[in-house]
Amino acid sequence: MSSKAVQTLGLFQKATKFDKGIGACLPEGYKKFYKEWKHTEPAAVHYIPEEGRYRRDEVTGEVFPIQNIPLPLKYPLEYNDQMWGGEAVVQGFQKRDHYARRVPRFWVPALKRTVVYSEVLDKYISVIVTNRLLNLIHSNYGFDHYILKTPACDLKSLLPLGIKRKILQELSKGCPTYTDNQTKQQEIMEQYSQYLSAYTDEEIEWYGYSFNQACKKLKDSMDAANQPTPLKHVYRAQLIEKLKAAKLEGNKSDVEMSQSSSWIQRINPFGKKHET
């Protein structure tokens, strides 16, 4: 019995979305991405985490345990079509005066539209971003380096995750975008091919999809593989093969007849024409 089974002995394990339905058929490459995306703790953005387990008050000397509790965040529907660099909408309360009653408030990051450039894809992308995302791009010396270095839990939204999948696919194919410029193609591969070592071909194929998108992709591939071939196509192919075989036999018989007739003409003395 494994150590995991011993630890969970006698405990009820709630079924996950990967234990039933079409989710159980998803490949391990997608499960690894989903774990990195949903079950990995992202970097702290809206608070400064404290190190250690305890801290001492400098005035009273009282010891308190350190609790780095993430803030409750909200993600609107438009979030997946934009790049916020890990930021989100913060929900809380605000008390503007000591004697006033606190009121609910939402803190929304400042958004702006800008254009980012992917050197691997050789494309300019118009997208809504935050100032933090622009700072992350500059600190990583380029958009591609930022996308490839950042884990899925920090990219968060589907737009940068989809762009990361396309960049990885482009690198795995050898950057066919720069086929006409082999010098630039070699420079791009030398600069970015190091990121491919962390992924397999299956992980790259399934990277960046939501759970519903992954299920649809798997279902479409299964339907395409199990799609029956119409009998009219089968009969047409069989008929074409029979006609080809009959034509070859007809050509062979004609050649044999011509050879036999030429042999009879050679031994027939009356079949030759004498010149006068």
C-alpha positions in Angstrom: 0.0 0.0 0.0 1.4 3.4 -1.0 2.1 6.2 1.5 -0.7 8.3 0.0 -3.2 5.5 0.5 -2.1 5.2 4.1 -2.5 8.9 4.7 -6.0 9.0 3.2 -7.1 5.7 4.9 -10.6 6.0 6.2 -11.1 9.5 4.7 -13.7 10.3 2.1 -12.2 11.6 -1.1 -14.4 13.9 -3.0 -14.5 13.1 -6.7 -12.9 15.8 -8.9 -13.7 16.8 -12.5 -10.9 14.5 -13.7 -12.5 11.4 -12.1 -15.7 11.3 -14.0 -17.1 11.9 -17.5 -14.9 13.0 -20.4 -12.6 14.7 -17.9 -11.3 11.3 -16.9 -10.1 10.8 -20.5 -8.0 13.9 -20.6 -4.3 13.3 -21.0 -1.7 13.7 -18.3 -0.2 16.7 -20.2 -3.4 18.7 -19.6 -3.7 17.6 -16.0 -0.2 18.9 -15.3 -1.1 22.3 -16.8 -4.3 22.5 -14.9 -2.5 21.8 -11.6 0.0 24.5 -12.4 -2.9 26.9 -13.4 -5.4 26.3 -10.6 -3.7 24.5 -7.7 -0.4 26.3 -7.5 -0.1 29.4 -5.3 0.5 32.5 -7.4 2.9 35.2 -6.5 1.7 37.8 -4.0 0.5 41.0 -5.8 -1.8 42.9 -3.5 0.0 42.3 -0.2 3.6 41.9 1.0 4.2 38.4 2.4 6.2 38.1 5.6 9.0 35.5 6.0 9.2 33.1 8.8 6.6 31.6 11.1 6.5 34.1 14.0 7.2 37.8 14.6 7.8 39.8 17.8 6.2 43.1 18.5 9.0 45.6 19.0 7.1 47.6 21.7 5.4 45.0 23.8 7.6 42.0 23.0 4.6 39.8 22.3 5.0 37.0 19.8 2.4 36.6 17.0 2.2 33.8 14.4 2.7 35.0 10.8 -0.3 34.4 8.6 0.0 35.3 4.9 -3.6 35.1 3.9 -4.3 36.1 0.2 -6.9 38.8 -0.3 -10.3 37.8 -1.8 -10.1 38.7 -5.5 -12.7 39.0 -8.2 -12.2 38.3 -11.9 -14.7 39.8 -14.4 -15.7 38.1 -17.6 -13.5 40.5 -19.7 -10.5 39.3 -17.7 -9.8 36.4 -20.0 -9.5 38.7 -23.0 -6.9 41.0 -21.4 -3.6 40.9 -19.6 -3.5 42.2 -16.0 -0.1 40.8 -14.9 -1.6 39.0 -11.8 -3.8 41.9 -10.7 -7.5 41.5 -10.1 -10.5 43.4 -8.6 -10.1 43.6 -4.8 -13.4 43.5 -2.8 -13.4 45.0 0.6 -14.7 47.8 2.9 -13.7 51.4 3.3 -14.1 53.6 6.3 -13.5 57.2 5.4 -13.9 58.7 8.9 -13.4 57.4 12.4 -17.1 57.9 13.3 -18.5 56.9 9.9 -19.8 53.5 9.0 -17.8 51.4 6.7 -19.0 51.0 3.2 -18.2 48.3 0.6 -15.9 49.1 -2.2 -14.1 47.5 -5.2 -10.6 48.4 -6.1 -10.1 48.0 -9.9 -6.6 48.3 -11.5 -6.0 51.1 -14.0 -6.3 49.6 -17.5 -4.9 50.9 -20.8 -4.7 49.6 -24.3 -1.3 49.1 -25.8 0.6 47.0 -28.4 3.0 44.3 -27.5 5.4 42.5 -29.9 6.1 38.8 -29.9 9.5 38.2 -31.5 9.0 34.5 -31.9 5.6 34.8 -33.6 6.7 38.1 -35.4 3.3 39.7 -34.6 2.1 42.8 -32.9 -0.8 42.3 -30.5 -3.2 45.0 -29.4 -4.4 44.3 -25.9 -5.6 45.9 -22.7 -3.0 45.8 -19.9 -2.1 47.2 -16.5 1.0 49.1 -15.6 2.3 46.1 -13.6 2.3 44.0 -16.8 4.3 46.6 -18.7 6.8 46.7 -15.8 7.1 42.9 -15.9 7.7 42.9 -19.6 10.5 45.5 -19.2 12.0 43.6 -16.2 12.1 40.4 -18.2 13.6 42.1 -21.3 10.8 41.4 -23.7 7.3 40.1 -24.0 8.3 36.6 -25.1 10.7 36.1 -22.1 7.9 37.3 -19.7 5.4 34.9 -21.2 7.7 31.9 -21.2 9.2 32.5 -17.8 5.9 33.1 -16.0 4.0 30.1 -14.7 0.3 29.6 -15.5 -0.9 30.5 -12.0 0.6 34.0 -12.5 -0.5 34.5 -16.1 -4.0 33.5 -15.0 -6.2 34.7 -17.9 -6.7 32.6 -21.1 -5.3 35.2 -23.5 -1.6 35.0 -22.3 -1.9 31.3 -21.8 -3.0 30.8 -25.4 -0.2 33.0 -26.6 2.3 31.0 -24.6 1.0 27.8 -26.2 1.4 29.3 -29.7 5.0 30.5 -28.9 5.9 27.0 -27.6 4.5 25.4 -30.6 6.4 27.8 -32.9 9.6 27.0 -31.1 9.0 23.2 -31.2 8.6 23.4 -35.0 11.9 25.4 -35.4 10.3 28.9 -36.0 8.9 28.3 -39.5 7.9 32.0 -39.5 11.5 33.0 -40.2 12.1 30.4 -43.0 13.1 33.1 -45.4 15.6 34.6 -43.0 17.7 31.7 -41.6 20.1 34.0 -39.7 17.2 35.5 -37.7 15.7 32.0 -37.3 18.9 30.7 -35.8 19.1 33.7 -33.4 15.5 33.2 -32.2 16.1 29.5 -31.6 19.3 30.1 -29.7 17.6 32.8 -27.5 14.3 31.0 -26.7 14.9 27.2 -27.2 15.9 26.8 -23.6 12.3 27.1 -22.5 11.3 23.9 -24.4 13.2 21.6 -22.0 10.4 22.1 -19.4 7.7 20.7 -21.6 6.9 17.6 -23.7 5.1 17.7 -27.0 1.9 16.5 -25.3 2.1 19.3 -22.7 2.6 21.9 -25.3 -0.4 20.7 -27.3 -2.7 20.9 -24.3 -1.3 24.0 -22.7 -3.5 27.0 -22.1 -6.9 25.5 -22.5 -9.7 25.9 -20.0 -11.4 22.7 -18.8 -14.4 23.1 -21.1 -12.1 23.9 -24.0 -10.0 20.9 -23.3 -13.0 18.6 -23.1 -14.3 20.0 -26.4 -10.9 19.5 -28.1 -10.8 15.9 -26.8 -14.4 15.2 -27.9 -13.8 16.6 -31.4 -10.7 14.4 -31.8 -12.5 11.3 -30.6 -15.4 12.0 -33.0 -13.1 12.5 -35.9 -11.2 9.3 -35.2 -14.5 7.3 -34.8 -16.3 8.9 -37.7 -17.7 6.1 -40.0 -16.7 6.2 -43.7 -19.8 6.3 -46.0 -20.3 3.1 -48.0 -20.4 5.1 -51.3 -16.8 6.1 -50.8 -15.8 2.5 -50.0 -17.6 1.2 -53.1 -16.2 3.9 -55.3 -12.7 3.0 -54.2 -13.3 -0.7 -54.9 -14.7 0.0 -58.3 -11.7 2.2 -59.2 -9.3 -0.6 -58.2 -11.3 -3.1 -60.3 -11.2 -0.9 -63.3 -7.5 -0.3 -62.9 -6.9 -4.1 -62.6 -9.1 -4.8 -65.7 -7.2 -2.2 -67.7 -3.9 -3.7 -66.8 -5.1 -7.2 -67.9 -6.5 -5.7 -71.1 -3.1 -4.1 -71.9 -1.3 -7.3 -71.1 -3.6 -9.4 -73.4 -3.1 -6.8 -76.3 0.7 -7.1 -75.9 0.5 -10.9 -76.0 -1.7 -10.8 -79.1 0.7 -8.4 -80.9 3.7 -10.6 -80.0 1.9 -13.8 -81.3 0.8 -12.1 -84.5 4.3 -10.9 -85.2 5.7 -14.4 -84.7 3.2 -15.9 -87.2 4.1 -13.2 -89.8 7.8 -14.2 -89.5 7.2 -17.8 -90.3 4.5 -17.3 -93.0 6.3 -16.9 -96.4 3.2 -15.5 -98.0 2.8 -12.8 -95.4 5.9 -10.9 -96.6 5.7 -8.4 -99.3 8.4 -8.6 -102.0 9.7 -5.5 -103.5 9.6 -5.3 -107.2 
